[in-house]
Amino acid sequence: MSNVPTLDELRERRPPLDGQALARTDFNSTGPGYDNDHLMVGADVEHANLITSIVGTGPGSLCHLGGQFAQHKVVVDVDLPVKVIESSTPGHFHLFIDKAMDWQTYLSLLEALVVAGIVEPGYWAAAERRGHTAVRLPWIRKGEP
């Protein structure tokens, strides 16, 4: 028995984030690659080969302002190991990125995540005060000794 999904199974799968615009590009293009000249945003799931950061998939839901789409969700190609584990609070997660950096660079990254609304300001403040960040181990629940 193979773990490789069939084409029908792949078509039934939903993208990892709801509300994302799907797109199609020609990966074999001799042009500049992923620029807008070779990207068809709004492709249907059967023909799409990309999921974009653009929020909105239906007709008229893509609000294009001055060359930029109005709303985005984080979709990033990360070229190193990452792990996401659900915290003891349902719908909350702990993100681990296997990349060492100096403290000031790390604080800058955390601050950018606060500005983007991804990390709570109190978490950043506690990290700055302590000189590190920390999360509970996956098997430790809130309120347990």
C-alpha positions in Angstrom: 0.0 0.0 0.0 1.4 3.4 -1.0 1.2 6.6 1.0 1.3 8.6 -2.2 -2.2 10.3 -2.7 -4.1 9.8 -6.0 -4.9 12.8 -8.2 -8.5 12.6 -7.0 -7.4 12.7 -3.4 -5.2 15.7 -4.1 -8.0 17.6 -5.8 -10.3 17.0 -2.7 -7.7 18.4 -0.3 -8.1 22.0 0.9 -5.2 24.4 0.9 -3.5 24.8 4.3 -5.1 28.3 4.9 -8.7 29.1 4.1 -9.3 32.2 1.9 -6.0 32.1 0.1 -5.9 32.9 -3.6 -4.6 30.0 -5.7 -2.4 30.6 -8.7 -0.7 28.9 -11.6 2.7 29.6 -13.0 4.9 28.0 -15.6 7.8 26.6 -13.6 9.7 25.9 -16.8 9.3 29.4 -18.2 12.5 30.9 -19.6 11.3 34.3 -18.2 12.0 35.7 -14.8 10.0 32.9 -13.0 7.6 33.9 -10.3 7.0 37.5 -11.3 3.5 38.7 -12.2 4.1 38.4 -15.9 4.0 34.6 -15.5 1.5 34.2 -12.6 -2.2 33.6 -13.1 -3.9 34.5 -9.8 -7.3 33.1 -9.2 -6.7 29.6 -10.7 -9.1 26.9 -9.7 -7.9 24.1 -7.5 -7.8 21.7 -10.4 -5.3 23.8 -12.4 -3.5 25.7 -9.6 0.1 24.8 -8.7 0.7 27.6 -6.1 -1.0 29.0 -3.0 -0.4 32.7 -2.6 -0.3 35.0 0.3 -3.2 36.9 -1.2 -6.4 36.8 0.8 -9.5 36.2 -1.3 -10.5 33.6 -3.9 -13.9 34.6 -5.2 -14.7 37.1 -8.0 -14.2 40.6 -6.7 -12.7 39.5 -3.4 -9.1 40.5 -4.5 -8.8 44.2 -3.7 -5.9 45.4 -5.7 -4.5 48.8 -4.5 -1.7 50.5 -6.4 0.0 47.4 -7.6 -0.4 45.6 -4.3 -3.1 43.3 -3.0 -4.8 44.7 0.1 -4.6 41.7 2.5 -2.1 38.9 2.9 -1.5 35.9 5.1 2.0 34.6 5.8 3.1 32.1 3.2 6.9 31.8 3.3 9.4 29.4 1.7 11.7 28.5 4.7 15.0 26.9 3.7 15.7 25.2 7.1 14.0 22.9 9.5 10.9 24.2 11.3 8.4 22.6 13.7 5.0 23.8 14.8 3.4 22.1 17.8 -0.1 23.0 19.2 0.1 24.5 22.6 -2.2 23.5 25.5 -4.5 26.4 24.4 -6.6 25.1 21.5 -5.8 27.0 18.3 -2.5 28.3 19.6 0.9 27.0 18.5 4.6 27.0 19.3 6.9 27.6 16.4 10.5 26.3 16.4 13.0 27.4 13.7 16.4 25.7 13.6 18.4 28.8 13.0 20.9 30.3 15.5 21.2 34.1 15.6 22.5 36.7 18.0 20.2 38.2 20.7 19.7 41.6 19.0 18.7 40.0 15.7 16.3 37.7 17.5 14.7 40.6 19.4 14.3 42.4 16.1 12.6 39.3 14.6 10.3 39.1 17.6 9.5 42.8 17.4 8.6 42.5 13.7 6.3 39.6 14.6 4.6 41.8 17.3 4.2 44.6 14.8 2.5 42.1 12.4 0.2 40.9 15.1 1.6 37.4 15.2 3.3 37.5 18.6 1.8 39.2 21.7 3.6 42.4 22.9 3.8 40.9 26.4 5.7 37.9 25.1 8.3 40.2 23.5 8.6 42.3 26.7 9.1 39.2 28.8 11.8 37.9 26.4 13.6 41.3 26.5 13.5 41.3 30.3 14.6 37.6 30.7 17.1 37.5 27.8 15.5 34.5 26.1 12.1 33.1 25.0 10.5 29.9 26.3 7.4 27.9 25.9 6.0 24.9 27.8 7.1 21.4 26.7 4.3 19.8 24.6 3.3 17.4 27.4 3.0 20.2 30.1 -0.4 21.7 30.4 -1.3 25.1 31.9 -2.0 24.8 35.6 0.0 21.6 36.1 2.9 21.6 38.5 
